Structures are given as structure tokens and as C-alpha cells.
Amino acid sequence: MRLSLNRLSRFLCIVSLLTLTACSEPDYKWSLYDVSGHLPDLEFSLKGVGNKTVTQVDLKNKTVLVFFGYASCPDVCPTTMAQLTEVLAKLGDDARDVRILFISVDPHRDKPDILQAYVDAFNKNAIGLTGNENEVAALARRYRIAYQIEKPKPGDNAEIYDVTHSRGVFIFDRLGKARLLASDTEAIDTVTADLRRLIQTTRAK
């Protein structure tokens, strides 16, 4: 294929511009697990404080940290909530549009008002949500969360039983896209750095 001088000049100019664009935006290597394209967008309909229905629309333009657990959890849940609170504190002004979403897999004991009181003890930017058994199970399947409730035997106290559940915090960007997954053993500074990067890059779009 032959190109005229003018066409060749335009072609080389376009190639040069594309090269400069590629060089100006180097790939960022996330320290957390990059789940972009592997999990569905943020979508839910659950009950919050006052038995009010809350959906992803209520969190529009927010960066959302989603954690599945339950208020009676003796170790993982309170530790994770405390860690996320510390992350938000380290973010400073970047935390103003971040919300922690604590979704209970134990709807029998975790009524919405009780659940909100639980998360408020850690962070005022946290939202406690739950639903009926079918709603919680469907949402857990959507994000590949495993949990099991050891129902009490006949004659046992109906309010005392064990719950096991997956660990990890799902991070959705302000557009509702699943972006990162943080394990509960991740260092505070590591989560903070990746979260700050995500907030700042998506804010610019």
C-alpha cells in the first residue's frame, strides 16, 4: 500500500499521539486482588434502619466497601470493621464519599435497627443491612459468598447458635463496578493506598 506524503505525515502523527497517550498512563499494579470484570456490578435491595428499603441507587457516586458478616460474630467481623474504620481515617478527605456496607447473613437475630447500632459503634459512614433468608442467600450467591447457620436443636436456646461465613471486603467504585477484593489479613496501609488510588482515578472520570 502506497501513501502520499500528506497521508503519511498524518499517519505518523496519529501513531505518535497514540504512543504518547499509552506512555502517559502506565498500568497501575494493585496490591489487592483485582476483580474487575469477574464479579457483577453492585446491585441489592435490603432493609436498613427503620426497616427502610435501601438499594444501590442510594449509594450512587459512592465508593462502597461491602462486607458480609453478623453482629454476634466474636472475632472476624468486629476486627474487620475496626480495620475498615482505620482505613477511612487514614484516607482523610478522600473518605468523604466512601461507605462501608455491612450485610448480615443472620437475619433472624440481626434486625435492621440492631444492626445499624452495631455498625455505628465502629463508623458513622457504615450502613447495616439485611433481608429475609432468601434475599440474603441470593445476594451471597451473586458475590460468591459462602455461609452456614447452625440452627439450634429442639430444646436449645433459639437465640444461641453458630454462624460461619466467607471473609473479605469487596470494593466497588463510584460507578458501581466491582474492582478490588481485600482479605481480612491485608495490611491497613495496603488497603488505604489502593483505595485512595481507586477513589482518585474514578473521581477524574
Secondary structure, 3 states (H helix, E strand, C coil): CCCCHHHHHHHHHHHHHHHHHHHHCCCCCCCCEECCCCCCCCCCEEECHHHCEEEHHHHCCCEEEEEEECCCCCCHHHHHHHHHHHHHHHHHHHHCCEEEEEEECCCCCCCHHHHHHHHHCCCCCEEEEECCHHHHHHHHHHCCCCEEECCCCCCCCCCCCCEEECCCEEEECCCCCEEEEECCCCCHHHHHHHHHHHHHHHHCC
